[in-house]
Amino acid sequence: MSKTNYKIVLLPGDGIGPEVTHAAVKVLDRASALHGIKLDYTTYRAGADYYRETGKSMDETDMAALADAHAILLGAMGLPSIRKPDGTEIAPQIDIREKYGLVASLRPCKYFPGVPSRIQADKVDMLVIRELTEGLFAGRHDPIPESNESMSDRLVITRQGCEKLFKVAFEQARFRRKTHGTPGHVTLLDKANVLRSNAFMRKVFDEVAQRYPDVQTDRIYIDAGSMMFVTQPERFDVVVTENVFGDITSEIGAGVVGGLGVAPSADVNDEMAVFQPSHGTAPDIAGKGLANPVAMILSAVMMLDWLSDKHDDVRCAQAAASLREAVAQVLKSGPKTRDIGGQASTEEVTAAIVEQLGAASNQGAQHG
């Protein structure tokens, strides 16, 4: 078991990012104290506000320093009002993915009782895995002549990228089955009937699947699969797909379970991970204390699970489990923020989760 102090980099970012990051640190500090974990934080600036001041999305030295962290917590980045000369938003989170080869985005979509949803789906517990470095984002930096007549983007699928992606998917299916009691099943969503790149992706998926005979698999076309996310979301365990398809379907999944306010995520490779809520910077409510901190706090739960797995640290697993349960209890009974049917502030929800952690710890001590 690891006894190290974990070095955690904080990238609060823009809009509501600093508010939800502060909330996550508060609950992490409480959970860490209860379970004997030491987290050392370092904060770096990055994002649209930093770009407005400096002309850079993130300082190069700070970007390089990310490699030394055990994990990274990122609030949210980008503002619609601040753009690069080519019209795109400031997105250092994408730069981090590309620099460090974070091949997969893990996006859990789990229904928590007490969270209103327009879909009657009370047993949803899926993990959408979005490929991050290829697909329709592959040509993001391609030089393209200016034209008022046409524009194109490049879609690329490579064997190397697929093998890394599918390894993550199958290992996550095993991990979830072991720790969450989920079925241990992987579904590939693609458009292999039309796109040659996707037919190749399916071929590599089939090859990797043979290495995991204990994990069941399905292959479904993305259009039919998107419908099933709404009509049969309970059928999915782990879902893996191309970059843009994953970007879209993960948000459909988040909508099914109550919205982006309860949707965490992690961008990972074998050695490094960035944890962040799936939502954006929401500049319209920034600074008003209205942001839902749950997605960021659940991202911190994912971080604890990651540290537990990578460092064989049962304390982190226990902290993750207790924090996940505390969030579930607060979502069930309140207080809740406005986006999920309540009237509470960011601070009130955060305080309730911290209090629930303490109450659960005291109850456990009494029964011990």
C-alpha positions in Angstrom: 0.0 0.0 0.0 1.3 3.5 -0.9 2.0 5.8 2.0 3.0 8.7 -0.3 1.6 12.2 -0.2 -0.3 12.6 -3.4 0.6 15.6 -5.5 -2.6 17.0 -7.0 -2.6 19.8 -9.6 -5.6 22.1 -9.6 -6.6 23.9 -12.8 -9.7 25.9 -11.8 -10.1 27.5 -15.2 -12.9 29.9 -16.1 -16.5 30.7 -15.3 -17.9 28.4 -12.6 -14.6 26.4 -12.7 -13.0 28.0 -9.7 -16.3 27.6 -7.6 -16.7 23.9 -8.3 -13.0 23.3 -7.8 -13.1 24.9 -4.4 -16.1 22.7 -3.5 -14.2 19.5 -4.6 -11.2 20.5 -2.5 -13.4 21.0 0.6 -14.9 17.5 0.4 -11.6 15.9 -0.6 -10.0 17.5 2.5 -12.7 16.0 4.7 -12.6 12.6 3.1 -8.8 12.5 3.2 -8.7 13.5 6.8 -11.2 10.7 7.7 -9.1 8.1 5.8 -5.6 9.1 6.6 -4.7 10.4 3.1 -2.4 13.3 2.4 -3.1 15.4 -0.7 -0.7 18.2 -1.6 -2.3 20.8 -4.0 -0.6 23.0 -6.5 -2.7 25.5 -8.5 -1.9 26.7 -12.0 -3.7 29.2 -14.2 -5.0 28.2 -17.6 -8.0 29.0 -19.9 -9.7 31.9 -21.5 -9.1 34.5 -18.8 -5.4 33.6 -18.8 -5.3 33.8 -22.6 -6.9 37.3 -22.5 -4.1 38.4 -20.2 -1.1 36.7 -21.8 -2.0 35.5 -25.3 -1.4 31.9 -24.2 -3.9 29.2 -23.1 -1.4 27.9 -20.5 2.2 28.6 -19.5 4.6 26.1 -21.1 6.4 25.5 -17.8 3.1 24.8 -16.0 2.1 22.4 -18.8 5.4 20.5 -18.4 4.9 20.3 -14.6 1.7 18.3 -15.0 3.8 15.3 -15.7 5.0 15.2 -12.1 1.5 15.1 -10.6 -0.2 12.0 -9.3 -3.5 13.4 -10.7 -5.0 16.6 -12.1 -8.3 18.2 -11.2 -9.7 20.6 -13.8 -12.7 22.9 -13.2 -13.9 24.1 -16.6 -12.2 26.1 -19.3 -13.2 28.4 -22.2 -15.5 31.4 -22.6 -17.6 32.1 -25.7 -16.6 35.7 -25.6 -12.9 34.9 -25.8 -11.7 33.2 -29.0 -8.5 32.6 -31.0 -8.1 34.4 -34.4 -9.5 31.3 -36.1 -12.8 31.6 -34.2 -12.3 28.6 -31.9 -12.6 28.8 -28.1 -9.6 28.6 -25.7 -9.3 24.9 -24.8 -6.1 24.0 -22.9 -7.8 20.8 -21.7 -7.6 19.6 -25.3 -4.0 20.7 -25.5 -3.3 18.6 -22.4 -4.9 15.5 -24.0 -2.8 15.9 -27.1 0.5 16.6 -25.4 0.2 13.7 -22.9 -1.6 11.2 -25.1 -4.7 10.9 -23.0 -6.4 8.5 -25.2 -9.7 8.0 -23.5 -12.4 10.1 -21.7 -14.2 8.1 -19.1 -17.7 9.5 -18.6 -19.9 7.7 -16.1 -23.7 8.2 -16.4 -25.3 6.9 -13.2 -28.8 7.6 -12.0 -29.0 8.8 -8.4 -32.4 8.7 -6.6 -33.6 12.2 -6.0 -32.3 13.6 -9.3 -35.2 14.5 -11.6 -35.0 13.0 -15.1 -37.4 13.2 -18.1 -36.6 9.5 -18.8 -37.9 6.8 -16.5 -34.6 5.0 -16.0 -33.8 4.3 -12.4 -31.2 1.5 -12.9 -28.8 3.3 -15.3 -25.2 2.8 -14.5 -23.1 3.1 -17.7 -19.6 4.3 -18.5 -19.2 6.0 -21.9 -15.6 6.0 -23.1 -14.8 8.6 -25.7 -11.6 8.3 -27.8 -9.8 11.6 -27.5 -6.8 12.0 -29.8 -8.0 10.8 -33.2 -11.3 10.5 -35.0 -12.8 13.7 -36.2 -10.4 15.7 -34.0 -7.3 14.3 -35.8 -6.9 17.2 -38.1 -7.6 20.0 -35.6 -4.3 21.6 -36.4 -4.2 20.9 -40.1 -3.3 24.1 -42.1 -6.3 24.8 -44.3 -6.5 27.6 -46.9 -9.1 30.2 -46.2 -12.2 29.7 -48.3 -15.8 31.0 -48.4 -16.9 28.0 -50.5 -15.9 24.9 -48.5 -14.2 23.6 -45.4 -13.3 20.1 -44.3 -12.1 18.2 -41.3 -10.0 15.0 -41.3 -11.2 11.8 -39.6 -8.4 9.3 -38.8 -8.6 5.9 -37.0 -5.3 4.1 -36.3 -4.6 0.6 -35.0 -2.4 2.0 -32.2 -5.0 4.4 -31.0 -7.8 1.8 -31.2 -5.8 -0.8 -29.2 -5.0 1.7 -26.5 -8.7 2.8 -26.4 -10.1 -0.7 -26.3 -7.7 -1.9 -23.7 -9.0 0.9 -21.4 -12.6 -0.1 -22.2 -12.1 -3.8 -21.4 -10.1 -3.1 -18.3 -12.8 -0.7 -17.1 -15.4 -3.4 -17.7 -13.4 -5.7 -15.4 -12.8 -3.0 -12.8 -16.5 -2.0 -12.7 -17.6 -5.6 -12.4 -15.2 -6.1 -9.5 -15.9 -2.8 -7.6 -19.5 -1.8 -8.7 -21.1 -5.1 -9.4 -21.8 -4.2 -13.1 -22.1 -6.9 -15.7 -18.7 -6.6 -17.3 -19.9 -5.8 -20.9 -18.5 -3.6 -23.6 -20.6 -2.1 -26.5 -18.9 -0.5 -29.5 -20.9 2.3 -31.2 -19.7 3.0 -34.7 -20.9 3.6 -38.3 -19.1 0.7 -39.8 -21.8 0.1 -42.4 -20.8 3.4 -44.2 -17.4 4.7 -43.0 -14.3 2.8 -43.8 -12.5 4.2 -40.8 -15.2 2.8 -38.6 -15.2 -0.6 -40.3 -11.5 -0.7 -39.5 -12.2 0.3 -35.9 -14.6 -2.6 -35.6 -12.1 -5.0 -36.9 -9.5 -3.9 -34.3 -12.2 -4.1 -31.6 -13.0 -7.7 -32.5 -9.3 -8.5 -32.2 -8.9 -6.9 -28.8 -12.1 -8.5 -27.6 -10.5 -12.0 -28.1 -8.0 -11.1 -25.4 -10.8 -10.6 -22.8 -12.9 -13.8 -23.1 -14.6 -13.0 -19.7 -16.1 -9.7 -21.0 -19.2 -9.9 -23.2 -19.5 -7.5 -26.2 -21.9 -5.9 -28.6 -21.5 -3.8 -31.8 -24.2 -1.3 -32.5 -24.5 1.4 -35.2 -24.2 4.9 -33.6 -27.7 6.0 -34.8 -29.5 3.0 -33.4 -27.3 3.2 -30.2 -28.2 6.8 -29.7 -31.9 5.9 -29.7 -31.2 3.1 -27.2 -29.5 5.5 -24.9 -33.0 7.1 -24.4 -35.2 4.0 -24.8 -33.1 1.3 -23.2 -30.3 2.9 -21.2 -30.3 0.1 -18.7 -28.9 -2.3 -21.3 -25.5 -0.6 -21.3 -22.4 -1.1 -19.1 -19.3 0.2 -20.8 -19.8 2.0 -24.1 -16.8 2.9 -26.3 -16.8 4.9 -29.5 -15.0 7.5 -31.7 -14.2 11.0 -30.5 -17.1 13.0 -31.8 -19.6 10.2 -31.4 -18.5 9.9 -27.8 -18.7 13.6 -27.2 -22.4 13.5 -28.3 -23.5 10.2 -26.7 -21.9 10.9 -23.3 -24.1 14.0 -23.1 -27.2 12.1 -24.1 -26.3 9.7 -21.3 -25.9 12.6 -18.9 -29.3 13.9 -19.9 -30.9 10.6 -19.2 -29.6 10.6 -15.6 -30.4 14.2 -14.8 -28.0 16.5 -16.7 -24.4 17.7 -16.8 -24.6 18.8 -13.2 -24.2 15.2 -12.1 -21.9 14.0 -14.9 -18.2 13.6 -14.0 -15.4 12.5 -16.3 -11.7 11.6 -16.6 -9.2 11.8 -19.4 -6.7 9.0 -19.0 -3.8 7.0 -20.4 -1.9 4.2 -18.5 0.0 6.7 -16.4 -1.8 10.0 -16.2 -5.3 11.3 -15.6 -7.2 14.6 -15.7 -10.5 14.7 -13.8 -13.1 17.2 -14.6 -16.9 17.7 -14.8 -18.5 17.1 -18.1 -20.2 20.5 -18.0 -18.8 23.8 -19.3 -17.9 27.1 -17.7 -21.5 28.4 -17.5 -20.5 32.1 -17.6 -24.1 33.2 -17.1 -24.1 31.9 -13.5 -20.4 32.4 -12.6 -19.8 34.0 -9.3 -23.5 33.8 -8.2 -23.1 30.7 -6.1 -25.6 28.7 -8.2 -23.3 26.1 -9.8 -23.9 22.5 -9.1 -20.7 21.1 -7.5 -21.8 17.4 -7.8 -20.2 16.7 -11.1 -16.8 18.1 -9.9 -17.1 16.2 -6.6 -17.9 13.0 -8.4 -14.9 13.6 -10.6 -12.9 13.8 -7.4 -14.4 10.4 -6.4 -13.1 9.1 -9.7 -9.7 10.5 -8.9 -9.6 8.6 -5.6 -10.6 5.4 -7.4 -7.7 6.0 -9.8 -5.2 6.6 -7.1 -6.4 3.5 -5.3 -5.9 1.4 -8.4 -2.6 2.8 -9.5 -1.0 2.9 -6.1 -2.7 -0.2 -4.4 -4.0 2.2 -1.8 -7.1 0.8 0.0 -7.5 4.1 1.8 -8.3 5.9 -1.4 -10.8 3.2 -2.3 -12.5 3.6 1.0 -12.5 7.4 0.7 -14.0 7.2 -2.8 -16.8 4.8 -1.5 -17.7 7.0 1.4 -17.7 10.2 -0.7 -19.8 8.5 -3.4 -22.3 7.5 -0.7 -22.4 10.9 0.8 -23.1 12.5 -2.6 -25.9 9.9 -3.1 -27.5 10.7 0.2 -27.5 14.5 -0.4 -28.9 14.0 -3.8 -31.7 11.9 -2.4 -32.7 14.1 0.5 -31.3 17.5 -0.4 -30.2 20.2 -0.4 -29.9 20.4 -4.2 -29.1 23.2 -6.7 -31.6 24.7 -9.1 -30.6 22.6 -12.1 -31.8 19.4 -10.4 -35.0 20.8 -8.7 -33.7 22.5 -5.6 -32.9 26.1 -4.4 -29.6 25.6 -2.6 -26.4 27.3 -3.3 -23.1 25.7 -4.3 -21.8 26.3 -0.8 -24.9 24.8 0.9 -24.6 21.6 -1.2 -20.9 21.3 -0.5 -21.4 21.8 3.2 -24.1 19.1 3.3 -21.8 16.6 1.6 -19.0 17.4 4.1 -21.5 17.0 6.9 -22.8 13.7 5.5 -19.2 12.4 5.4 -18.7 13.2 9.0 -22.0 11.7 10.1 -21.3 8.5 8.2 -17.8 8.3 9.8 -19.3 8.8 13.3 -21.9 6.1 12.7 -19.3 3.7 11.4 -17.1 4.4 14.5 -20.1 3.7 16.8 -20.8 0.4 15.1 -17.1 -0.5 15.0 
